[in-house]
Amino acid sequence: MILTNALRLLHQAGIEFRTAEYPVVEGDYDGGHVADLIGLPREQVFKTLVTRGAKGECFVFVVPVCEELDLKKAARAAGRKSIEMLPLRDLTPTTGYVSGGCSPVGMKKKLPTVIDETAQLFDEIAVSAGMRGLQLILSPDALAAFVGASFADIT
């Protein structure tokens, strides 16, 4: 098994998870395609999005790959008037991850995180394991507890 920083941290914490690998096609970051490749329903596979508030503070939102982040709901969940998507050029310096491989686990700095409430409908969800081609599958409650996330309606 490939051991990314996210997987190493979860393993050290004794959190149960499994992984699913899939072939990477450069430029194809469609989460729905990833869900199909790993054999999970699209509603059960989540993407990690990073935003920035008016004062430059960053927030992480974990939403189903088949949904879009509602920036107004996300701002409310983060306790801010407004937020915007973090420019792609700032993703790696801020999180340590690349687009298509951004995990809510093991970012360079712990950022406030909100997971879409629909995650709680499932025993397990998939999120990026910290690199393209590898998904981390675990309990949404275990993920939330480990990263200090809350659940909210953000789509």
Order of alpha helices (4+ residues) and beta strands (2+ residues): alpha-beta-alpha-beta-beta-alpha-beta-alpha-beta-beta-beta-alpha-beta
